[in-house]
Amino acid sequence: MRRRRGDSDLEKWGAFNEAIFAHAIERYGKEEVAKWLWEIWNEASGEFDGTPGQFADLSEQVYLAKERIEKAYGARILMGLEIRRA
């Protein structure tokens, strides 16, 4: 994220994530979605190119969206990263 994002952009990011969570639950069911681990940022390079503050702002919007959807659907959404050991 090379440019500074305003509050409006962050709200759109939150609404986008809320729509993704809702779509997943509506399509696959809350029991199936409860098995998944969701990541906040997943770039091909594995790195976020913004500042720590920008990542915190993005993360906050995702977690707020998660909470709204969990409440609306009575669902459980797991956030995290699965680490696989060889």
Contacts in CASP RR format, 6 or more apart in sequence:
PFRMAT RR
TARGET T0000
AUTHOR 0000-0000-0000
METHOD contacts of the structure
MODEL  1
MRRRRGDSDLEKWGAFNEAIFAHAIERYGKEEVAKWLWEIWNEASGEFDG
TPGQFADLSEQVYLAKERIEKAYGARILMGLEIRRA
1 48 0 8 1.000
1 49 0 8 1.000
1 50 0 8 1.000
1 54 0 8 1.000
1 58 0 8 1.000
2 49 0 8 1.000
2 50 0 8 1.000
4 54 0 8 1.000
5 13 0 8 1.000
5 54 0 8 1.000
5 57 0 8 1.000
10 57 0 8 1.000
10 58 0 8 1.000
10 61 0 8 1.000
11 61 0 8 1.000
13 58 0 8 1.000
13 61 0 8 1.000
13 62 0 8 1.000
14 61 0 8 1.000
14 62 0 8 1.000
14 64 0 8 1.000
14 65 0 8 1.000
15 65 0 8 1.000
17 61 0 8 1.000
17 62 0 8 1.000
17 65 0 8 1.000
17 66 0 8 1.000
18 65 0 8 1.000
18 68 0 8 1.000
18 69 0 8 1.000
21 33 0 8 1.000
21 38 0 8 1.000
21 65 0 8 1.000
21 66 0 8 1.000
21 69 0 8 1.000
21 77 0 8 1.000
22 69 0 8 1.000
22 72 0 8 1.000
22 73 0 8 1.000
24 33 0 8 1.000
24 36 0 8 1.000
25 33 0 8 1.000
25 69 0 8 1.000
25 73 0 8 1.000
25 75 0 8 1.000
30 73 0 8 1.000
30 74 0 8 1.000
30 75 0 8 1.000
30 76 0 8 1.000
33 75 0 8 1.000
33 76 0 8 1.000
33 77 0 8 1.000
34 75 0 8 1.000
34 76 0 8 1.000
34 77 0 8 1.000
34 78 0 8 1.000
36 77 0 8 1.000
36 78 0 8 1.000
37 78 0 8 1.000
37 79 0 8 1.000
37 80 0 8 1.000
37 81 0 8 1.000
37 82 0 8 1.000
38 66 0 8 1.000
38 77 0 8 1.000
38 78 0 8 1.000
38 79 0 8 1.000
38 80 0 8 1.000
39 79 0 8 1.000
39 80 0 8 1.000
39 81 0 8 1.000
40 55 0 8 1.000
40 58 0 8 1.000
40 59 0 8 1.000
40 62 0 8 1.000
40 79 0 8 1.000
41 48 0 8 1.000
41 55 0 8 1.000
41 58 0 8 1.000
43 49 0 8 1.000
48 55 0 8 1.000
62 79 0 8 1.000
63 79 0 8 1.000
66 77 0 8 1.000
66 79 0 8 1.000
69 75 0 8 1.000
69 77 0 8 1.000
70 76 0 8 1.000
70 77 0 8 1.000
END
